[in-house]
Amino acid sequence: MIRKGTAVVDLSGNSDPSSICTVMRSDGTSLYATRDLAAAIDRMDKYNFDTMIYVTDKGQKRHFQQVFQILQIMGYDWAKRCQHVPFGVVKGMKTRRGDVTFLEDVLNEIRLRMLQNMASIKTTKELENPQETAERVGLAALIIQDFRGLLLSDYQFSWDRVFQSRGDTGVFLQYTHARLHSLETTFGCGYLNDFNTACLQEPQSVSILQHLLRFDEVLYRSSEDIQPRHIVSYLLTLSHLAAVAHRTLPIKESPPEVAGARLHLFRAVRSVLANGMKLLGITPLHLTSRRQLMSQQSLIDTFECFSPKDVSPFYKIVFDEHICWEEQENGNKHNGYSYFHL
């Protein structure tokens, strides 16, 4: 309908002012709703999508409800397959340039802070590309903080928490992946042919195998409610289990059959860890050259990462009783501006 030269859509059917959506101004110019309607139709024509997911801040919830409703009124049944995934507000994020924060500022800040941390370690200079390492580790730290909780929840941003190296952080995931990769590089040639799974009888091995079996379930759950936190929790638990196993299940000086089975187990952990990290938008860190392997201590010192004494009682229960892990709701309010690709 036209009101004073303005094109509006009455979504209530009874002229409820709160249900009026303006689609064209009196001067003939368009609005966000107009452009989103046109964009949705164009995307359907181009891609014939099964589902279209809009990931924006929660303040736009009403806007997308109206857009989807108008599409249905226009006769587009596929509008039922459009979905809005809202995320919360990140509070307290600022960089050296001030309170208004742009993505470029955040990425530069991440790289700078990680390089400063690494510069204090004498063996960092032996890394082949410290700039790339700093960026990958820093991005992992930021993404994991952002994805640990419900997307809809607001949270207080903290640079110190982003780069916390002990506990459930992106730094820990990167360290675990690099450490497991170095195992394959060091021992792979001798043990990655035949192996006997019957050698994996230790409680640590059983706990890992049980957890690996849950990966498909976790992916399905994340795809159902569009929440990456399920994958984050899964990967962090897997990394803790791997850290315990790495310390208690040696490859070197073990019988060849046992060493081969353990190496395959660690390889499976690294593969699942890498795939999960990639789903979250994280590029796994590798140590590919001999020189990088020799500078492994640089990463250990830089990350100050996990040691067995840091295993929480929760993880000890998994280890001792060999039970399948079930998600622990920690109540932390995380997640904000990032988005999750299925």
C-alpha positions as CSV (number, residue, x, y, z in Angstrom):
1,M,0.0,0.0,0.0
2,I,1.0,3.6,-0.5
3,R,1.0,6.1,2.5
4,K,1.8,9.7,1.7
5,G,3.9,8.6,-1.2
6,T,5.7,5.9,0.8
7,A,5.3,2.2,-0.1
8,V,4.7,0.0,2.9
9,V,3.6,-3.5,3.6
10,D,1.1,-4.2,6.4
11,L,2.3,-7.5,7.9
12,S,-0.5,-7.7,10.5
13,G,-3.5,-7.2,8.1
14,N,-5.1,-4.8,10.5
15,S,-2.9,-1.7,10.1
16,D,-1.0,-2.4,13.3
17,P,1.8,0.3,13.3
18,S,4.3,-2.1,14.8
19,S,3.9,-4.5,11.9
20,I,4.3,-1.9,9.1
21,C,7.5,-2.4,6.9
22,T,8.5,0.4,4.6
23,V,9.9,-0.8,1.3
24,M,10.2,2.5,-0.6
25,R,10.6,6.1,0.5
26,S,8.4,8.9,-0.9
27,D,11.2,10.0,-3.2
28,G,11.4,6.5,-4.8
29,T,14.6,5.4,-3.1
30,S,15.0,1.9,-1.6
31,L,15.7,0.8,2.0
32,Y,17.5,-2.1,3.5
33,A,14.4,-4.2,3.4
34,T,13.9,-3.5,-0.4
35,R,17.5,-4.4,-1.2
36,D,17.4,-7.6,1.0
37,L,14.2,-8.7,-0.8
38,A,15.8,-8.2,-4.2
39,A,19.0,-9.9,-3.1
40,A,17.2,-12.9,-1.7
41,I,15.3,-13.4,-5.0
42,D,18.5,-12.9,-7.0
43,R,20.4,-15.5,-4.9
44,M,17.6,-18.0,-5.3
45,D,17.7,-17.5,-9.1
46,K,21.5,-17.9,-9.2
47,Y,22.2,-20.6,-6.6
48,N,18.9,-22.4,-6.1
49,F,19.9,-22.8,-2.5
50,D,18.6,-25.4,0.0
51,T,19.0,-23.0,2.9
52,M,20.1,-19.4,3.1
53,I,21.5,-18.3,6.4
54,Y,21.9,-14.6,7.4
55,V,24.4,-14.1,10.2
56,T,24.1,-10.6,11.7
57,D,23.8,-9.0,15.1
58,K,20.7,-9.7,17.1
59,G,19.5,-6.1,16.6
60,Q,18.4,-7.1,13.1
61,K,16.1,-9.9,14.2
62,R,12.9,-8.0,13.5
63,H,14.2,-6.8,10.1
64,F,14.8,-10.3,8.9
65,Q,11.5,-11.6,10.3
66,Q,9.7,-8.9,8.1
67,V,11.8,-9.7,5.0
68,F,11.1,-13.4,5.2
69,Q,7.4,-12.7,5.8
70,I,7.2,-10.4,2.8
71,L,8.8,-13.0,0.6
72,Q,6.2,-15.5,1.6
73,I,3.4,-12.9,0.9
74,M,5.0,-12.4,-2.6
75,G,4.5,-16.1,-3.2
76,Y,8.0,-17.4,-2.7
77,D,7.6,-20.7,-0.8
78,W,11.4,-21.0,-0.5
79,A,11.3,-18.1,2.0
80,K,10.7,-20.8,4.6
81,R,14.2,-22.0,4.0
82,C,15.7,-18.6,4.9
83,Q,17.1,-18.4,8.4
84,H,18.5,-15.6,10.5
85,V,21.3,-16.5,13.0
86,P,21.8,-13.6,15.4
87,F,24.9,-13.0,17.4
88,G,25.6,-11.0,20.5
89,V,27.5,-7.9,21.1
90,V,31.3,-7.8,21.8
91,K,31.9,-5.3,24.6
92,G,35.1,-3.6,25.4
93,M,37.0,-4.4,22.2
94,K,39.5,-1.7,21.3
95,T,42.9,-1.5,19.8
96,R,45.7,1.1,20.0
97,R,43.8,3.2,17.4
98,G,40.9,3.8,19.8
99,D,37.4,2.6,20.8
100,V,36.0,2.2,17.3
101,T,37.4,-1.1,16.2
102,F,37.7,-2.4,12.6
103,L,38.5,-5.9,11.5
104,E,41.8,-4.7,10.0
105,D,42.8,-3.2,13.4
106,V,41.9,-6.5,15.2
107,L,44.0,-8.6,12.8
108,N,46.9,-6.3,13.0
109,E,46.7,-6.2,16.8
110,I,46.6,-10.0,16.9
111,R,49.7,-10.3,14.7
112,L,51.6,-7.7,16.7
113,R,50.9,-9.1,20.1
114,M,51.8,-12.7,19.1
115,L,55.0,-11.5,17.5
116,Q,55.8,-9.6,20.8
117,N,55.2,-12.8,22.8
118,M,57.4,-14.8,20.4
119,A,60.2,-12.3,20.3
120,S,60.9,-12.9,24.0
121,I,61.8,-16.5,23.2
122,K,65.3,-17.0,21.8
123,T,64.4,-19.9,19.6
124,T,61.6,-18.1,17.8
125,K,64.1,-16.9,15.2
126,E,64.5,-20.5,14.1
127,L,60.9,-20.6,12.9
128,E,60.7,-20.5,9.1
129,N,58.0,-17.8,9.0
130,P,57.3,-16.2,12.4
131,Q,54.9,-13.7,10.8
132,E,52.7,-16.5,9.5
133,T,52.9,-18.5,12.7
134,A,51.9,-15.4,14.8
135,E,48.9,-14.8,12.5
136,R,47.7,-18.3,12.6
137,V,48.0,-18.7,16.3
138,G,46.5,-15.3,17.0
139,L,43.5,-15.9,14.7
140,A,42.9,-19.3,16.4
141,A,42.9,-17.6,19.8
142,L,40.4,-15.0,18.7
143,I,38.1,-17.5,17.0
144,I,38.0,-19.9,19.9
145,Q,37.2,-17.2,22.3
146,D,34.4,-16.0,20.1
147,F,32.9,-19.5,19.4
148,R,33.1,-21.0,22.9
149,G,29.6,-20.0,24.0
150,L,26.2,-19.3,22.5
151,L,26.4,-17.0,19.5
152,L,23.5,-15.0,20.8
153,S,25.3,-14.1,24.1
154,D,27.0,-10.8,24.7
155,Y,30.5,-11.0,26.2
156,Q,33.2,-8.8,27.5
157,F,36.2,-8.8,25.3
158,S,39.7,-9.2,26.8
159,W,43.0,-9.3,25.0
160,D,44.5,-11.1,27.9
161,R,41.9,-13.9,27.7
162,V,42.4,-14.2,24.0
163,F,46.1,-14.9,24.3
164,Q,45.9,-17.0,27.5
165,S,48.1,-19.9,26.7
166,R,46.9,-22.3,29.5
167,G,43.6,-24.0,29.4
168,D,40.9,-24.0,26.7
169,T,42.1,-21.6,24.1
170,G,42.9,-21.5,20.4
171,V,46.6,-21.3,21.3
172,F,46.3,-24.7,22.9
173,L,44.6,-26.2,19.8
174,Q,47.3,-24.9,17.6
175,Y,50.0,-26.2,19.9
176,T,48.4,-29.6,20.0
177,H,48.1,-29.9,16.3
178,A,51.7,-28.8,15.7
179,R,53.0,-31.3,18.3
180,L,51.1,-34.2,16.8
181,H,52.2,-33.2,13.3
182,S,55.8,-33.3,14.5
183,L,55.3,-36.9,15.8
184,E,54.3,-38.0,12.3
185,T,57.2,-36.2,10.8
186,T,59.7,-37.7,13.3
187,F,58.4,-41.3,13.4
188,G,56.1,-41.7,10.4
189,C,58.5,-43.3,8.0
190,G,59.1,-46.3,10.3
191,Y,55.6,-46.9,11.7
192,L,52.9,-45.8,9.3
193,N,52.6,-49.0,7.3
194,D,51.0,-51.9,9.1
195,F,49.6,-51.7,12.6
196,N,47.7,-53.8,15.1
197,T,44.7,-52.0,16.7
198,A,44.8,-54.7,19.4
199,C,47.7,-52.9,20.9
200,L,45.5,-50.0,21.8
201,Q,44.3,-51.3,25.1
202,E,45.4,-48.6,27.5
203,P,42.7,-46.4,29.1
204,Q,44.1,-43.4,27.4
205,S,43.7,-45.0,24.0
206,V,40.2,-46.2,24.7
207,S,39.1,-42.7,25.8
208,I,40.5,-41.1,22.6
209,L,38.9,-43.8,20.4
210,Q,35.5,-43.2,22.1
211,H,35.8,-39.5,21.7
212,L,36.8,-39.8,18.0
213,L,33.6,-41.8,17.3
214,R,31.5,-38.8,18.4
215,F,32.8,-36.4,15.7
216,D,30.0,-37.0,13.3
217,E,27.5,-36.6,16.1
218,V,29.0,-33.2,17.0
219,L,29.0,-32.0,13.4
220,Y,25.3,-33.0,13.0
221,R,24.4,-31.1,16.3
222,S,26.2,-28.0,15.1
223,S,24.5,-28.1,11.7
224,E,21.1,-28.5,13.4
225,D,21.3,-25.5,15.8
226,I,24.0,-23.5,13.9
227,Q,26.2,-23.3,17.0
228,P,29.9,-23.8,16.5
229,R,30.4,-24.1,20.3
230,H,29.8,-27.9,20.0
231,I,32.8,-28.3,17.7
232,V,34.9,-26.0,19.9
233,S,34.1,-28.1,23.1
234,Y,34.8,-31.3,21.2
235,L,38.2,-30.2,19.9
236,L,39.3,-28.9,23.2
237,T,38.4,-32.1,25.0
238,L,40.2,-34.1,22.2
239,S,43.3,-32.0,22.7
240,H,43.3,-32.5,26.4
241,L,43.0,-36.3,25.9
242,A,45.8,-36.2,23.4
243,A,48.0,-34.3,25.7
244,V,47.6,-37.0,28.4
245,A,48.2,-39.8,25.9
246,H,51.2,-38.0,24.4
247,R,52.9,-38.0,27.8
248,T,51.9,-41.6,28.9
249,L,52.0,-43.5,25.6
250,P,55.5,-43.0,24.2
251,I,56.4,-44.1,20.7
252,K,60.1,-44.0,21.0
253,E,61.6,-47.1,22.7
254,S,58.2,-48.9,22.5
255,P,57.9,-52.2,20.6
256,P,57.4,-51.6,16.9
257,E,53.9,-53.0,16.9
258,V,52.9,-50.9,19.8
259,A,54.6,-47.8,18.5
260,G,52.9,-48.1,15.1
261,A,49.4,-48.5,16.7
262,R,50.0,-45.4,18.9
263,L,51.3,-43.3,16.0
264,H,48.2,-44.2,14.0
265,L,46.1,-43.1,17.0
266,F,47.8,-39.8,17.2
267,R,47.6,-39.4,13.5
268,A,43.8,-39.9,13.7
269,V,43.6,-37.3,16.4
270,R,45.5,-34.8,14.4
271,S,43.4,-35.4,11.3
272,V,40.1,-34.9,13.2
273,L,41.6,-31.9,15.0
274,A,42.7,-30.3,11.7
275,N,39.3,-30.9,10.0
276,G,37.5,-29.4,13.0
277,M,39.7,-26.4,13.1
278,K,39.2,-25.8,9.4
279,L,35.4,-25.9,9.9
280,L,35.9,-23.1,12.4
281,G,37.9,-21.0,10.0
282,I,41.3,-21.9,11.6
283,T,44.3,-22.9,9.5
284,P,46.2,-25.6,11.5
285,L,49.8,-25.0,12.3
286,H,52.3,-27.4,10.8
287,L,56.0,-28.0,11.5
288,T,57.3,-29.1,8.1
289,S,61.0,-28.7,8.0
290,R,63.8,-30.2,10.1
291,R,64.7,-26.7,11.3
292,Q,61.2,-26.1,12.4
293,L,61.1,-29.4,14.3
294,M,64.3,-28.4,16.1
295,S,62.6,-25.2,17.2
296,Q,59.7,-27.1,18.7
297,Q,60.8,-25.8,22.1
298,S,60.1,-22.3,20.8
299,L,56.4,-23.1,20.4
300,I,56.3,-24.8,23.8
301,D,57.9,-21.8,25.5
302,T,55.8,-19.3,23.5
303,F,52.5,-21.0,24.2
304,E,53.4,-22.1,27.8
305,C,50.9,-24.8,27.0
306,F,49.2,-27.7,28.7
307,S,50.9,-30.0,31.1
308,P,49.4,-33.0,32.9
309,K,48.9,-31.0,36.1
310,D,46.5,-28.8,34.3
311,V,44.0,-31.6,33.6
312,S,40.8,-30.6,35.3
313,P,38.8,-33.2,37.4
314,F,36.4,-33.4,34.5
315,Y,39.0,-34.7,32.2
316,K,40.4,-37.1,34.8
317,I,36.9,-38.7,35.0
318,V,37.0,-39.3,31.3
319,F,40.4,-40.8,31.6
320,D,39.9,-43.0,34.6
321,E,36.4,-44.3,33.9
322,H,36.7,-44.6,30.2
323,I,33.3,-43.1,29.6
324,C,32.2,-41.3,26.5
325,W,32.4,-37.5,27.0
326,E,29.2,-35.6,27.3
327,E,29.1,-31.9,26.8
328,Q,29.7,-29.8,29.9
329,E,27.8,-26.6,30.0
330,N,30.2,-24.1,31.6
331,G,27.9,-21.1,31.5
332,N,30.5,-18.9,30.0
333,K,29.0,-16.0,27.9
334,H,31.1,-15.9,24.7
335,N,30.6,-15.2,21.1
336,G,29.8,-12.2,19.2
337,Y,30.6,-10.7,15.8
338,S,31.9,-13.8,14.0
339,Y,30.0,-16.2,11.8
340,F,29.9,-19.9,11.2
341,H,29.9,-21.5,7.7
342,L,28.3,-24.9,7.3
